[in-house]
Amino acid sequence: MSLGFTTQTSTPTKGYPIVLTHVVMFTLNDRDEADEILARLRDLRGQIPSLLSLRCGQNAVDKPNSWDIALITEHADEDGLKQYATHPVHLELVEWLASRLARRAVVDSVDFE
């Protein structure tokens, strides 16, 4: 699915640059691993050229149906997200995470307001 833009120079009506925001939420098999998982997520910073920013954190308010960890990354465009998703460092982390996750959800969004 194409999101309909290709460069950060594209601008919405209010004049702000378009950024593709990638949000991933995780439920862990073992919450005791949260610190190590967060450290490994943060280690992606500076290793993947198309990664403009990365924030992640552990759930601060325990509610029914809460997720354990949220990851938010920003990319200049769809190609940047694809480069991130296929980068060897990212793929290695995805493989390491696979057995540690009970579930995950992903949203890729563009804010045009």
C-alpha positions in Angstrom: 0.0 0.0 0.0 1.4 3.4 -0.9 0.9 6.3 1.4 1.0 8.8 -1.4 4.2 10.7 -0.8 7.8 10.1 -1.5 10.0 12.9 -0.1 10.2 15.0 3.1 10.0 18.0 0.9 6.3 17.3 0.4 4.3 19.5 2.6 0.7 19.4 3.8 -1.6 22.4 3.6 -0.2 24.1 6.8 3.4 24.0 5.5 4.9 21.4 7.8 7.1 18.7 6.3 5.6 15.3 6.0 7.1 12.7 8.2 6.1 9.0 8.3 5.5 7.9 11.9 6.0 4.2 12.6 4.4 3.0 15.9 4.8 -0.5 17.3 3.3 -1.7 20.5 4.5 -4.9 22.2 3.1 -7.2 24.9 6.0 -9.2 26.4 6.0 -12.9 27.4 8.1 -11.8 30.4 8.0 -8.2 31.7 11.3 -8.8 33.4 12.9 -8.5 30.0 11.6 -5.0 29.4 14.8 -3.2 30.3 16.9 -5.3 27.9 14.4 -4.9 25.1 14.2 -1.2 25.6 18.1 -1.0 25.5 18.2 -3.0 22.3 15.5 -0.8 20.7 17.5 2.3 21.7 20.6 0.8 20.2 19.1 1.2 16.8 19.8 4.9 17.0 22.6 5.9 14.8 22.8 2.6 13.1 20.2 3.0 10.4 20.6 6.0 8.1 16.9 6.4 7.3 15.9 6.5 11.0 15.2 10.2 11.7 14.2 9.6 15.4 13.4 6.8 17.8 11.5 6.9 21.1 10.5 4.0 23.2 9.3 3.4 26.7 7.6 1.0 29.0 3.9 1.3 29.9 3.5 3.8 32.8 -0.1 3.2 33.7 -1.3 -0.4 34.0 -4.8 -0.8 32.6 -6.7 -3.7 31.2 -5.6 -4.4 27.6 -2.4 -2.3 28.1 0.7 -2.9 26.0 4.0 -3.3 27.7 6.3 -1.3 25.4 5.7 1.3 22.7 8.2 2.2 20.0 7.9 5.3 17.8 10.2 6.0 14.9 10.1 8.7 12.3 11.1 8.4 8.6 11.3 11.0 5.8 9.2 8.9 3.5 8.0 5.4 2.6 11.3 4.5 1.1 13.0 5.4 4.4 10.6 3.1 6.3 11.4 0.3 3.8 15.1 0.9 4.3 14.6 0.7 8.1 12.5 -2.4 7.9 15.0 -4.3 5.7 18.2 -3.0 7.4 20.3 -6.0 8.7 20.5 -4.4 12.2 16.7 -4.1 12.4 16.2 -7.6 11.0 18.5 -9.0 13.6 16.6 -7.3 16.4 13.2 -8.5 15.0 14.5 -12.1 15.0 15.8 -11.7 18.6 12.4 -10.2 19.7 10.2 -12.8 18.1 10.3 -15.4 20.9 9.9 -12.6 23.6 6.7 -11.2 22.3 3.2 -12.4 23.1 1.7 -9.9 20.6 2.5 -6.7 18.7 0.6 -4.1 16.7 1.9 -1.7 14.1 0.5 1.6 12.7 2.3 3.7 10.1 0.8 7.2 9.8 1.2 10.6 8.2 -0.2 13.7 9.9 -1.5 16.2 7.4 -2.8 18.7 9.9 
